[in-house]
Amino acid sequence: LHMILELMDKQPEASICYFKPDAKKAGGAYVTITGHGKKFDEISKTLILEDGTSIPVGNILKIEFYLI
């Protein structure tokens, strides 16, 4: 996560595996999304991707990133 934040201005592409809670019932699923990091919200501790996806840092299991 620190590496993505340090390289945010270079628009790193990242594959992020995280837990996505089910909005209607208990539980959820692990999902993987690939995109470019846009910003990090310090207050809510959330990583926000260019497509608008918000991922709470506590839900992140694994991050792989690539510089384009």
SULTA-V95475 format. One record per backbone hydrogen bond with DSSP energy under -1.0 kcal/mol. NH is the residue of the N-H (numbers start at 0). CO is the residue of the C=O. If there is no record, write none. Layout:
BEGIN
nh=NH co=CO
nh=NH co=CO
END
This chain:
BEGIN
nh=4 co=0
nh=5 co=1
nh=6 co=2
nh=9 co=6
nh=10 co=7
nh=12 co=65
nh=13 co=34
nh=14 co=63
nh=15 co=32
nh=16 co=61
nh=17 co=30
nh=18 co=58
nh=19 co=28
nh=21 co=26
nh=28 co=19
nh=30 co=17
nh=32 co=15
nh=34 co=13
nh=36 co=11
nh=37 co=47
nh=38 co=47
nh=40 co=45
nh=44 co=40
nh=45 co=40
nh=46 co=54
nh=47 co=38
nh=48 co=52
nh=49 co=35
nh=51 co=48
nh=54 co=46
nh=56 co=44
nh=58 co=55
nh=59 co=56
nh=60 co=16
nh=61 co=16
nh=63 co=14
nh=65 co=12
END
